[in-house]
Amino acid sequence: MGSLDEGHLCVEFENGMKVGFEKEPETIAIEDAVKVLLQGLGEDINREGLVKTPLRVAKALREGTRGYKQKVKDIVQGALFPEVGVHDGVGHAGGVGGLVIVRDLDLFSYCESCLLPFQFKCHVGYVPSGQRVVGLSKLSRVADVFAKRLQDPQRLADEICSALHHGIKPAGVAVILECLHIHFPNLESVFLDSKHQGWVKVLVSSGSGVFGNENADAWVDFLGLLKFRGVTVEKILTKDSTKQSWCPSHSSPMAKILPELVAANPEMVAAVASILRSLGEDPSRKELGETPGHFVRWLMNFQNTKLEMKLNGFACGITDLLKPNGEVGSLNNKHMHSELNLSFWSQCEHHLLPFYGVVHIGYFCPKGFNHIGKSLLQSIVHFYGFKLQVQERLTRQIAETVSSILGGDVMVVVEANHTCMISRGIEKFGSNTATIAVLGQFATDPAARAMFLQSIPDGTASQIS
């Protein structure tokens, strides 16, 4: 149908895990728990696309929480170097014993409230003392130790700061984190809120020694070196406000039905608690008390039985949603129409991690035939998005459904960001994936494809990240 073969985007790096990883009790326990979750969604765990999902999820979670088994002293020991110009006294940035800062460390962690990955940019600095400095790469490695645990932003910043202060014994340590947490809508709200904000953003800080007071002069130097990154003290949240506004699972309208959801799905909730134990966490820890319920509530967005009923509603009244609109161009007495930047949210069936982005749809209509209304196209996109998916299949299904309505010439482009690209494997931040499906005239006419692709505005990919 013009789309790529399904499943190629979720590349497995099987050799990246240590030998015997699959046979460890923790891995097997997570696999069993994932099977319970998939069955709770009404899925067939023996379906070709899901057979390896339990193992993939176990690998991703264990790799993403490896920080529980790492020690800071093993990283810092041997990485402290003598530097004659560094004295016990505190200098100023650019002077003797002055500030050392590493900026823009792109890392990710798992939210302890909902188990979804969140990404963050870490800026860390310290003022050396005792005539010694630490290898700069160690600042990043220490930050990653605490990132690879279940976290919230403020505790993460505090733990990085404290570990560096005790490990290298400087005059002071400063840490600022710019955190992004995906705000995944539920199926009902996404149709009601066309301007859904897909991210929650917070800035948090932590300081020790000469940075212990938030009004200390040392912070002026630190923030001065971040000004080109758009970081200002006014944007940094206090410790109390961070806990109140961070994870969307606490503020979502769906949070009100959490007790009912937990009661209705005890096996799924117990499975998530089992995953927490297998990762080395205590499910009874105060901050994790509602985490299994939050994760199950989010996962239930992709329950097959609910989605099948909703498609019947989309099929009704299609002719009422046809209406005139401007044209992209025309070829062979056919007029090309397009609908660009239709938002979508979905769930990778290979790793049970979100992917999201925009869909562009182009199609030819005979002269005098009105184009499809945007609301119907958006409904089709959401219908196929709110399933366990792969991007190639999502692209093809949208194209085939639109073609079945119009009877022919359709081209679909899907641009997406995959959470699995940052939270496992290569951990590549800022990457974007595009897939194309073409039917009818678009499949055989390069000029038609070029015309539609030229109508997609520049910078679309960067707008969805």
Salt bridges, closest charged atoms under 4 A:
GLU6 OE1 - ARG393 NE 3.47
GLU6 OE2 - ARG396 NH2 2.51
GLU12 OE2 - ARG56 NE 3.52
GLU12 OE2 - HIS351 NE2 2.87
GLU12 OE2 - ARG424 NH2 3.19
GLU14 OE1 - LYS59 NZ 2.39
GLU22 OE2 - LYS59 NZ 3.65
GLU24 OE2 - LYS18 NZ 3.15
GLU24 OE1 - ARG62 NH1 2.62
GLU43 OE1 - ARG47 NH2 3.32
GLU63 OE2 - ARG66 NH1 2.76
ASP104 OD1 - HIS123 ND1 3.74
ASP104 OD2 - ARG229 NE 2.66
ASP106 OD1 - LYS121 NZ 2.79
GLU112 OE1 - ARG155 NH2 2.72
GLU112 OE1 - ARG285 NH1 3.21
ASP144 OD2 - ARG66 NH2 3.06
ASP144 OD1 - LYS148 NZ 2.48
ASP152 OD2 - ARG155 NH1 3.35
ASP158 OD1 - LYS239 NZ 3.62
GLU159 OE2 - ARG155 NE 3.70
GLU178 OE2 - HIS123 NE2 2.63
GLU188 OE2 - LYS310 NZ 3.82
GLU281 OE2 - ARG285 NH2 2.91
GLU287 OE1 - ARG285 NH1 3.15
GLU290 OE1 - HIS294 NE2 3.46
GLU308 OE2 - LYS387 NZ 3.27
GLU327 OE1 - HIS335 ND1 3.01
GLU349 OE1 - ARG47 NH2 3.09
GLU349 OE2 - ARG393 NH2 3.13
GLU400 OE1 - ARG396 NH1 3.23
ASP409 OD2 - LYS334 NZ 2.76
GLU415 OE2 - HIS360 NE2 2.82
GLU427 OE1 - LYS148 NZ 3.95
